[in-house]
Amino acid sequence: MPDSTDEAERSRADKIALRSRLLTNRRHLSPVTLGSAASHLQDQVLALVRGEHAAVVAAYVPVGAEPGGPGLIPALAASARVLLPVLLPDGDLDWAAYEGVLTAGPRGLLEPPGARLGVSAISSAGLVLVPALAVDRRGVRMGRGGGSYDRALARIPSSGPLVVALLHDGELLDEVPAEPHDRPVHAAITPNGGLFRVAV
């Protein structure tokens, strides 16, 4: 019978290899591809905001090749109150309302400079949009490995808002290696594949 420690180590190694491959793929996306993907994702996200009747959306500021592009937050803010993460020194996420301005934060991130609302503010949202490198058909989400969003998502009650990861095409996978601390998402959106809801 396989040792659970060996299985955990194998899962971690698989995640590291997959994460590296996905980041490499993103680095090779052309500006034209990124722009087209961002436009498609923004349209679908706005339709989802309307469909969920979400007055408050917890989101993230896409940087580099992250899905959604630089226009995502202004587009969302035209339809809902937007809460954005503020990275804390311990890697956890505080939240602040987007009011049209972003400032430089740690690790190359952009953050709203306004009043901090506390780590539990995410649970007040009617829709939560999270970054991901991949999601599988069970809802297992792969992030960049820092664990910030796993901690944040753990604060959302099971009866809480829809949690949706934004992806590039090719990042919705059959299986993503999972660890006990990984928090699943309810759905994912890809530019050309649309909304995929996890079967429950």
C-alpha positions as CSV (number, residue, x, y, z in Angstrom):
1,M,0.0,0.0,0.0
2,P,1.5,3.4,-1.0
3,D,2.8,5.6,1.9
4,S,0.7,8.7,2.3
5,T,3.9,10.8,2.7
6,D,5.1,9.5,-0.7
7,E,1.8,10.3,-2.3
8,A,1.9,13.9,-0.8
9,E,5.5,14.4,-2.1
10,R,4.5,13.0,-5.5
11,S,1.5,15.4,-5.6
12,R,3.7,18.4,-4.7
13,A,6.2,17.4,-7.4
14,D,3.5,17.0,-10.0
15,K,2.1,20.5,-9.1
16,I,5.5,22.1,-9.4
17,A,6.0,20.6,-12.9
18,L,2.6,21.5,-14.1
19,R,2.8,25.1,-12.7
20,S,6.1,25.5,-14.5
21,R,4.7,24.3,-17.8
22,L,1.6,26.6,-17.5
23,L,3.7,29.7,-16.6
24,T,5.9,29.0,-19.6
25,N,2.8,28.7,-21.9
26,R,1.6,32.0,-20.6
27,R,4.9,33.7,-21.3
28,H,4.6,32.7,-24.9
29,L,1.1,34.2,-25.5
30,S,1.2,37.0,-28.0
31,P,-0.1,40.5,-27.2
32,V,-2.8,39.9,-29.8
33,T,-3.9,36.6,-28.2
34,L,-3.9,38.2,-24.7
35,G,-6.0,41.2,-25.9
36,S,-8.5,39.0,-27.6
37,A,-8.7,36.6,-24.6
38,A,-9.2,39.6,-22.2
39,S,-12.0,41.0,-24.3
40,H,-13.9,37.6,-24.4
41,L,-13.4,37.1,-20.7
42,Q,-14.6,40.6,-19.8
43,D,-17.8,40.1,-21.8
44,Q,-18.5,36.8,-20.1
45,V,-17.7,38.1,-16.6
46,L,-20.1,41.0,-17.1
47,A,-22.8,38.6,-18.2
48,L,-22.2,36.5,-15.1
49,V,-22.3,39.6,-12.8
50,R,-25.7,40.4,-14.3
51,G,-26.9,36.7,-14.1
52,E,-25.8,36.4,-10.5
53,H,-27.3,39.9,-9.6
54,A,-24.0,40.6,-7.8
55,A,-23.9,44.0,-6.3
56,V,-20.5,43.3,-4.8
57,V,-17.7,41.4,-6.6
58,A,-14.5,40.3,-5.0
59,A,-11.9,40.2,-7.8
60,Y,-8.2,40.5,-8.5
61,V,-6.1,42.9,-10.6
62,P,-4.6,40.9,-13.6
63,V,-0.9,41.5,-14.0
64,G,1.3,40.4,-16.9
65,A,-0.4,37.6,-18.8
66,E,-3.0,36.8,-16.1
67,P,-6.5,36.3,-17.6
68,G,-8.8,39.3,-17.7
69,G,-6.3,42.0,-18.8
70,P,-6.0,45.6,-17.6
71,G,-9.6,46.5,-18.5
72,L,-11.2,43.9,-16.3
73,I,-11.5,46.0,-13.1
74,P,-12.8,49.2,-14.7
75,A,-15.3,47.2,-16.6
76,L,-16.5,45.4,-13.5
77,A,-16.6,48.7,-11.6
78,A,-19.2,50.0,-14.0
79,S,-21.6,47.3,-13.0
80,A,-20.8,46.5,-9.3
81,R,-18.9,47.5,-6.2
82,V,-15.5,45.8,-6.6
83,L,-13.4,44.6,-3.7
84,L,-9.7,43.9,-4.5
85,P,-7.1,42.0,-2.5
86,V,-4.3,43.7,-0.5
87,L,-1.4,41.3,0.2
88,L,-0.4,41.2,3.9
89,P,3.1,40.5,5.1
90,D,2.2,36.9,6.1
91,G,0.7,36.2,2.6
92,D,-2.9,36.5,3.7
93,L,-5.3,38.8,1.9
94,D,-7.0,41.9,3.2
95,W,-9.6,43.6,1.0
96,A,-10.3,47.2,-0.1
97,A,-12.9,48.8,-2.4
98,Y,-11.8,49.9,-5.8
99,E,-12.4,53.6,-6.3
100,G,-10.7,54.1,-9.7
101,V,-7.1,54.2,-8.4
102,L,-4.5,51.4,-8.0
103,T,-1.0,51.7,-6.4
104,A,2.0,49.5,-6.5
105,G,2.0,46.7,-3.9
106,P,4.4,43.9,-3.0
107,R,5.5,41.2,-5.6
108,G,4.6,43.4,-8.6
109,L,0.9,43.5,-7.6
110,L,-1.5,46.5,-7.9
111,E,-3.7,47.3,-5.0
112,P,-6.4,49.9,-4.1
113,P,-5.1,52.5,-1.6
114,G,-8.3,52.9,0.3
115,A,-9.5,51.8,3.7
116,R,-8.8,48.1,4.6
117,L,-12.0,46.1,5.1
118,G,-10.5,43.1,6.8
119,V,-9.7,39.5,5.7
120,S,-13.3,38.4,6.0
121,A,-14.6,41.1,3.6
122,I,-14.5,38.5,0.8
123,S,-17.5,36.8,2.3
124,S,-19.7,39.9,1.7
125,A,-19.3,39.5,-2.1
126,G,-22.1,38.2,-4.3
127,L,-19.5,36.8,-6.8
128,V,-15.8,36.0,-6.3
129,L,-13.4,36.0,-9.2
130,V,-10.0,34.4,-8.5
131,P,-6.8,34.0,-10.5
132,A,-5.7,30.5,-11.4
133,L,-3.1,28.8,-13.6
134,A,-5.4,25.9,-14.1
135,V,-8.7,24.3,-12.9
136,D,-9.8,20.8,-13.3
137,R,-13.3,19.4,-13.9
138,R,-13.7,18.7,-10.2
139,G,-13.0,22.4,-9.4
140,V,-9.5,21.9,-8.1
141,R,-7.7,25.2,-8.6
142,M,-4.0,25.6,-9.1
143,G,-2.6,29.0,-8.1
144,R,1.0,30.3,-8.0
145,G,1.8,28.4,-4.9
146,G,1.6,31.1,-2.2
147,G,-1.6,29.8,-0.6
148,S,-3.1,33.3,-0.3
149,Y,-6.3,32.5,-2.1
150,D,-6.7,29.1,-0.4
151,R,-6.8,31.0,3.0
152,A,-9.2,33.6,1.6
153,L,-11.6,31.1,0.1
154,A,-11.6,29.1,3.4
155,R,-13.5,32.1,4.9
156,I,-16.4,31.8,2.4
157,P,-19.3,29.8,3.9
158,S,-20.5,26.8,1.9
159,S,-23.7,28.6,1.2
160,G,-21.8,31.7,0.0
161,P,-21.2,33.3,-3.4
162,L,-20.2,31.6,-6.6
163,V,-16.4,31.3,-6.8
164,V,-15.1,31.5,-10.4
165,A,-11.6,31.2,-11.8
166,L,-10.6,33.0,-14.9
167,L,-8.4,31.0,-17.3
168,H,-6.8,31.1,-20.7
169,D,-7.9,28.5,-23.3
170,G,-6.2,25.2,-22.6
171,E,-6.0,25.7,-18.8
172,L,-9.2,23.8,-18.0
173,L,-7.8,20.4,-17.4
174,D,-9.0,16.9,-16.7
175,E,-7.1,16.7,-13.5
176,V,-5.0,19.0,-11.3
177,P,-2.9,17.6,-8.5
178,A,-4.5,18.4,-5.2
179,E,-3.3,18.9,-1.6
180,P,-5.4,18.9,1.5
181,H,-5.3,22.7,1.9
182,D,-6.4,23.4,-1.7
183,R,-9.8,25.1,-1.9
184,P,-12.0,24.3,-4.9
185,V,-13.9,26.7,-7.1
186,H,-17.4,26.4,-8.4
187,A,-16.7,27.3,-12.0
188,A,-14.2,28.5,-14.5
189,I,-14.4,30.8,-17.5
190,T,-12.1,30.4,-20.6
191,P,-12.2,32.9,-23.5
192,N,-13.5,30.5,-26.1
193,G,-15.0,27.8,-24.0
194,G,-17.2,30.0,-21.9
195,L,-18.4,29.2,-18.4
196,F,-17.8,25.7,-17.0
197,R,-19.7,24.9,-13.8
198,V,-18.4,22.1,-11.6
199,A,-20.9,19.3,-11.1
200,V,-21.8,19.0,-7.4
